[in-house]
Amino acid sequence: MERVRDVSELPKAHLHLHFTGSMRPTTLLELADKYGVRLPEALTEALVSGEPPRLRATDERGWFRFQRLYDAARSCLREPDDIRRLVREAAEEDVRDGSGWLEIQVDPTSYAPRLGGLIPALEIILDAVDSAARETGLGMRVVVAANRMKHPLDARTLARLAVRYADRGIVGFGLSNDERRGMARDFDRAFAIARDGGLLSAPHGGELTGPSSVRDCLDDLHAHRVGHGVRAAEDPRLLARLAERGVTCEVCPASNVALGVYEKPEDVPLRTLFDAGVPMALGADDPLLFGSRLAAQYAIARRHHGFGDEQLAELARQSIRASAAPEDMRVKLLSGVDDWLAAPVG
């Protein structure tokens, strides 16, 4: 058997991780028991068995089912201590997987009703991130994400709030949920507010719909990074544009397969993007529902796409360069990548 370096020891940045979706299965089961929440049977069975639930979000009915499971999990986060626990455990999992920098994505409006309002919810989240970073040594910041299913005015409110709290650890502004609903251009003003406030533009695109969704992120939202972006592989001109501009795609291989975007891990176009020179940052998306965390995405690149250690190291470098980490942190992590690659295989 060929001896290879441990991808969990490869320093990397994690740029695509959703808040509730980062939860440990055992934590969700404990919180559901604590609050008397009856979780959907499909979710409970998956959490107990350790196998991710069967999902397919390529049609609206499938997306609704996925969202139902996600919403059920989110309903178990009710108190500040629950938020602190989730963030600390997410940080611990990332450290275990070799991450030195994590940008966790959250829509604080989803937690506001149980945490005293939008501003208190955001402050609780930011305090939890600050505490987890100190306790674990992980560099950790927040990307605030608007919801495509809500009115664009709500997104503008979130963008102003994100800019207001930029000095507390918010580094980017995103747009999530079903990209088949809500045109990117409807949110252009919100993203302009965020960019003018110094935040990275990181909308979702090119997952459930094709290359046009990625182009909309570039043209209408002036994306620095695109959440997922894998469907850009279907358009060589778009690939060339992403490569030329250095726009990073936050690719989540296990998520793509779990949601039915691609049938098998080897179908995810990692090699197409990489060979076209498109920067990538591999991410776990929602490990709670998809069953694998950050290091596993690098293992997919190795096992199913033939990425050797040199190429895995380059993927890690791309994730670090695309992050909002301060320069000294980037230098440290990039040096760590070189050290990982230089170490003897054992």
Disulfide bonds with the S-S distance in Angstrom:
none
